[in-house]
Amino acid sequence: MPSTRTPADLRSALRQSFKAYWDASGLSPLPSVVYDNKDFPADGAEYVHLNIAHVSGTIPALGNDKYRRSGVLVVNIWAQEGKGMSRADELAEAALGWLETLELAGVRFRDPGLTESGASGGYWQGAASARFEYDTIRT
């Protein structure tokens, strides 16, 4: 039985939205975008990694065919270590700008925020994230 919105459909729509926003961000240089389950040799260059993770689901009401899916949307930020915080902050602000203005029909986004992990392996790491949920109908 097909559903009205699949996890693959959501992932594709979010990737397209992020790529359009990122390309128009005015960042210079524009860091590469890496997607889940794709090989990417970083080679020390800064980049962002878009992670879309479904984490649970529920049936919002008994007796119908509606299912609620939820997950976490994360933009991992990898800025070069030892260059100060201005570039890391610039990348974080761009990622937060997308999360805080993101609109996608039928999808609810909650609690956008930033978590900074610190230095590791030649990078300063941070992550802008938001929770999401959407409903799907099984037909």
Secondary structure as GFF3:
##gff-version 3
##sequence-region A 1 139
A	DSSP	alpha_helix	7	23	.	.	.	ID=ss1
A	DSSP	beta_strand	32	35	.	.	.	ID=ss2
A	DSSP	beta_strand	47	58	.	.	.	ID=ss3
A	DSSP	beta_strand	66	80	.	.	.	ID=ss4
A	DSSP	alpha_helix	86	101	.	.	.	ID=ss5
A	DSSP	beta_strand	107	120	.	.	.	ID=ss6
A	DSSP	beta_strand	123	137	.	.	.	ID=ss7
###
